[in-house]
Amino acid sequence: MVGQRTVYDDITRISEDYFGPVAARFVSRIVANHLNKKPEQVTLKDLPNLINWIQLSMAMVTDETAVISEYVSRLNELTKT
């Protein structure tokens, strides 16, 4: 449906605060490579696994544990919707 937000959209929106304009590419690659799905196929059930992969990837690019924790916490909030 046109105009309906997806789980991928929500993840990307949060990720933009940490990765800027490359957030969609970052999330899409993790979804494709680790979940073997297209971004629009991501569901709430995929979130725990996806968040783990995002956390691991983020830890590879920064040692700012507070930033990683904040990012993961915000993503985890999506599981409560």
ChimeraX commands (.cxc) that place a marker at each C-alpha (Angstrom):
marker #1 position 0.00,0.00,0.00 radius 0.5
marker #1 position 1.19,3.43,-0.86 radius 0.5
marker #1 position 2.02,5.59,2.13 radius 0.5
marker #1 position 2.17,2.74,4.63 radius 0.5
marker #1 position 5.35,2.75,6.70 radius 0.5
marker #1 position 7.28,-0.50,6.89 radius 0.5
marker #1 position 9.54,-1.92,9.60 radius 0.5
marker #1 position 12.44,-1.18,7.26 radius 0.5
marker #1 position 11.34,2.47,7.05 radius 0.5
marker #1 position 11.33,2.73,10.85 radius 0.5
marker #1 position 14.77,1.14,11.16 radius 0.5
marker #1 position 16.16,3.40,8.45 radius 0.5
marker #1 position 14.65,6.52,10.02 radius 0.5
marker #1 position 16.42,5.77,13.32 radius 0.5
marker #1 position 19.62,4.76,11.54 radius 0.5
marker #1 position 19.76,8.10,9.73 radius 0.5
marker #1 position 20.59,9.75,13.06 radius 0.5
marker #1 position 23.77,7.65,13.20 radius 0.5
marker #1 position 24.72,7.17,9.54 radius 0.5
marker #1 position 23.11,10.11,7.78 radius 0.5
marker #1 position 22.23,9.63,4.12 radius 0.5
marker #1 position 23.94,6.21,3.89 radius 0.5
marker #1 position 21.60,4.69,6.49 radius 0.5
marker #1 position 19.29,3.07,3.93 radius 0.5
marker #1 position 22.24,1.46,2.19 radius 0.5
marker #1 position 23.68,0.26,5.53 radius 0.5
marker #1 position 20.40,-1.33,6.64 radius 0.5
marker #1 position 19.64,-2.77,3.19 radius 0.5
marker #1 position 22.98,-4.54,3.06 radius 0.5
marker #1 position 22.52,-6.09,6.48 radius 0.5
marker #1 position 19.01,-7.22,5.56 radius 0.5
marker #1 position 20.17,-8.74,2.27 radius 0.5
marker #1 position 23.36,-10.34,3.57 radius 0.5
marker #1 position 22.24,-11.60,6.96 radius 0.5
marker #1 position 18.49,-12.08,6.68 radius 0.5
marker #1 position 18.44,-13.00,2.99 radius 0.5
marker #1 position 15.44,-10.76,2.45 radius 0.5
marker #1 position 14.49,-7.64,0.58 radius 0.5
marker #1 position 14.06,-4.57,2.80 radius 0.5
marker #1 position 10.30,-4.48,2.31 radius 0.5
marker #1 position 10.08,-8.08,3.60 radius 0.5
marker #1 position 11.48,-7.28,7.06 radius 0.5
marker #1 position 8.99,-7.99,9.83 radius 0.5
marker #1 position 8.89,-7.34,13.56 radius 0.5
marker #1 position 9.94,-10.97,14.07 radius 0.5
marker #1 position 13.18,-10.20,12.23 radius 0.5
marker #1 position 14.07,-7.31,14.51 radius 0.5
marker #1 position 16.02,-9.16,17.24 radius 0.5
marker #1 position 18.30,-10.83,14.70 radius 0.5
marker #1 position 18.62,-7.67,12.63 radius 0.5
marker #1 position 19.41,-5.56,15.69 radius 0.5
marker #1 position 22.16,-8.01,16.67 radius 0.5
marker #1 position 23.74,-7.67,13.22 radius 0.5
marker #1 position 23.42,-3.89,13.33 radius 0.5
marker #1 position 25.04,-3.81,16.77 radius 0.5
marker #1 position 27.95,-5.97,15.58 radius 0.5
marker #1 position 28.40,-3.82,12.48 radius 0.5
marker #1 position 28.27,-0.62,14.47 radius 0.5
marker #1 position 30.90,-1.95,16.89 radius 0.5
marker #1 position 33.21,-2.46,13.91 radius 0.5
marker #1 position 33.11,1.22,12.98 radius 0.5
marker #1 position 33.17,2.90,16.39 radius 0.5
marker #1 position 34.24,2.21,19.93 radius 0.5
marker #1 position 31.67,4.67,21.28 radius 0.5
marker #1 position 29.74,2.20,23.43 radius 0.5
marker #1 position 27.29,4.83,24.63 radius 0.5
marker #1 position 26.32,5.66,21.03 radius 0.5
marker #1 position 25.94,1.97,20.17 radius 0.5
marker #1 position 23.80,1.39,23.27 radius 0.5
marker #1 position 21.58,4.35,22.45 radius 0.5
marker #1 position 21.15,3.19,18.86 radius 0.5
marker #1 position 20.31,-0.37,19.89 radius 0.5
marker #1 position 17.93,0.87,22.57 radius 0.5
marker #1 position 16.04,2.98,20.03 radius 0.5
marker #1 position 15.83,0.03,17.65 radius 0.5
marker #1 position 14.60,-2.22,20.45 radius 0.5
marker #1 position 11.75,0.23,21.06 radius 0.5
marker #1 position 10.39,-0.85,17.65 radius 0.5
marker #1 position 9.83,-4.36,19.01 radius 0.5
marker #1 position 7.31,-2.92,21.47 radius 0.5
marker #1 position 4.97,-1.57,18.79 radius 0.5
marker link #1:1,2 radius 0.2
marker link #1:2,3 radius 0.2
marker link #1:3,4 radius 0.2
marker link #1:4,5 radius 0.2
marker link #1:5,6 radius 0.2
marker link #1:6,7 radius 0.2
marker link #1:7,8 radius 0.2
marker link #1:8,9 radius 0.2
marker link #1:9,10 radius 0.2
marker link #1:10,11 radius 0.2
marker link #1:11,12 radius 0.2
marker link #1:12,13 radius 0.2
marker link #1:13,14 radius 0.2
marker link #1:14,15 radius 0.2
marker link #1:15,16 radius 0.2
marker link #1:16,17 radius 0.2
marker link #1:17,18 radius 0.2
marker link #1:18,19 radius 0.2
marker link #1:19,20 radius 0.2
marker link #1:20,21 radius 0.2
marker link #1:21,22 radius 0.2
marker link #1:22,23 radius 0.2
marker link #1:23,24 radius 0.2
marker link #1:24,25 radius 0.2
marker link #1:25,26 radius 0.2
marker link #1:26,27 radius 0.2
marker link #1:27,28 radius 0.2
marker link #1:28,29 radius 0.2
marker link #1:29,30 radius 0.2
marker link #1:30,31 radius 0.2
marker link #1:31,32 radius 0.2
marker link #1:32,33 radius 0.2
marker link #1:33,34 radius 0.2
marker link #1:34,35 radius 0.2
marker link #1:35,36 radius 0.2
marker link #1:36,37 radius 0.2
marker link #1:37,38 radius 0.2
marker link #1:38,39 radius 0.2
marker link #1:39,40 radius 0.2
marker link #1:40,41 radius 0.2
marker link #1:41,42 radius 0.2
marker link #1:42,43 radius 0.2
marker link #1:43,44 radius 0.2
marker link #1:44,45 radius 0.2
marker link #1:45,46 radius 0.2
marker link #1:46,47 radius 0.2
marker link #1:47,48 radius 0.2
marker link #1:48,49 radius 0.2
marker link #1:49,50 radius 0.2
marker link #1:50,51 radius 0.2
marker link #1:51,52 radius 0.2
marker link #1:52,53 radius 0.2
marker link #1:53,54 radius 0.2
marker link #1:54,55 radius 0.2
marker link #1:55,56 radius 0.2
marker link #1:56,57 radius 0.2
marker link #1:57,58 radius 0.2
marker link #1:58,59 radius 0.2
marker link #1:59,60 radius 0.2
marker link #1:60,61 radius 0.2
marker link #1:61,62 radius 0.2
marker link #1:62,63 radius 0.2
marker link #1:63,64 radius 0.2
marker link #1:64,65 radius 0.2
marker link #1:65,66 radius 0.2
marker link #1:66,67 radius 0.2
marker link #1:67,68 radius 0.2
marker link #1:68,69 radius 0.2
marker link #1:69,70 radius 0.2
marker link #1:70,71 radius 0.2
marker link #1:71,72 radius 0.2
marker link #1:72,73 radius 0.2
marker link #1:73,74 radius 0.2
marker link #1:74,75 radius 0.2
marker link #1:75,76 radius 0.2
marker link #1:76,77 radius 0.2
marker link #1:77,78 radius 0.2
marker link #1:78,79 radius 0.2
marker link #1:79,80 radius 0.2
marker link #1:80,81 radius 0.2
view
